């Protein structure tokens, strides 16, 4: 299976880069992983809703350029469905069984995803009702994908 993570913004912190590199290396045993970073748009302080909508729309256009027709798209959204690690593993395994071998996870920028990306989504996923920095979310997502493959393979993982 090919897993593509399309994310808004660059990682600047070394500790996050190191964690991403570690999980990417661990995942190479289970799947083909690609991480695509699109540039984030600068959001002015106290931006109006209209300005934020415009920013989300620009970021959405950049994201959509990388979404292929055959991709099963999972968007990370606060209002998405919350799953346990076992349920996420089951979801990934089921997609593979159904022949959906190209799965994209989308992480939006600091003000969220544009409507255009959410319309293209096949499955909205939430990790929490809390908001996390999108750079940290990349590490959390990679860890959960790795954990999913450990579960699917029947390998031990920390509960």
N, C-alpha and C positions, 0 to 999 in steps of 0.2 A: 504494500500500500504506500502511496505517496501522500505525505502530510505537508501542506503548505501553510505557513503562518504569515498572514499579511497584516502588517502593523504600521501604525502611524507614529513617526518620530524615531529618532536615533537613540541608542543607548550610550550614555556618556560615562556612567560610573563603572569603574573597573570591576568591582565586586559583582555587579549584575552581569557584565560581559563574561566574567569567569563562570558564573552559574549557568548562563545560557550555553557557553561552550561545553561545560560538563554534561548537561542534559542532552545536548545535541550529539555528543560523542556516545552517550549511553543509548540513545534512541537509534543510532546507526545500525545496531544489531537487529532491530525490529522493523524499521521502515526507512523509506527515503524521505529525508526532511529538507525542506527549503524554507528559509526565512526571508521574507521580502519586506524591506522598510521603505515606506513612502514618506516624503517630507511633510512635516506638519506645518500648518499655517499659523502665523502669529495671532494670538487672540489678545486684543487690547483689554486692559482692566475695565471693569464695568461695561463690557460690550453689551449692546442691546440684543434682543432675541433675533432681530433681523440680521444683524452682523454675524451672530453665532450661526444662524442658519446658512448664511453665505459661506462661512468657513467650513461647516460640515459638508456642504455641497461640493466645494473645491476638493476637500480630502476624499470624499466619496468618489469623485471622478478619477482620482489617482488610484484608489483601491480597485475600482471596477475594471481598470485596464489590465489587471493581473488575474481577474477571475475568468477562467475558461468555462465554456459551455458544459463540459463533462464534470465539472467540480461539484461536489456536494458541499454547500457552504454553511458553516456554523458560525454565527455571529455571537460575540460576547456582549451581552446586554444585561443591565441591572434587572429589567423586567422579563428576562428570559426564564426558561425552566431550570430549576435547581436539581442537580443529580448528585447521588453519592458517587464515590470513586468506582464502585462496582457497576453502577448504572452507566457511567461514562464508558467503562470498559465494554459493557454489553452493547452500547450504541456503536462504538468503533468496530467491534467484532461483527455485528449485524450488517453494518455498511459493507464490510469486506465480503460477507457471505452473499449480499445482494448484488455484488459486482461493482459497487461504487468504490473504486480503488484510488480516487483522486479527491481527497478531502481538504478543504481550506478552512482554517480558523481565522476569523477577522477580529483584530483588536483595534478599536477606534482611538482617536486622539483624546486630549484632555477634556473636551466638551462632548464627547460621544460620537456616535455614528450618524451619518447622513441617512435620510429616508430612502434614498436610492439603493444604498447597500442593504438596509433592512428589508426592502422589497425583494431583493435577490436572495436573501437568506432562506435556506431550507430548514434551519433549526436555530432558534434563539436560545442561547445557553447563558445561565447566570451562575457565577461562583458564589455570590453573596448579595445581599441587599446593600452592603457597604460599597463605597467607592474606593478603588485601589489606584495607585499611580500606574499608568499604562506600561511603564518600563518594568515595574515589579510584576505586573500581570503576565508579562511574557514568560518570566521564570516560573510563576505558579502554573501557567498553562502547560509549559514543557514538562514540569514535574508530574502533573496529572496525566498527561499523555503517556509519559514513561511508566507511571504506576499502572495505567490501563493495560499496557502491553505486558507488564509483569503479571497482572491478574489473568489476562487472556491466556498467557503461556503457562499458567499454573505455578509460577515461580513465587517464592516468598517475597513479601513486601511488608513494610512496617505499617501496622494498623493504627 
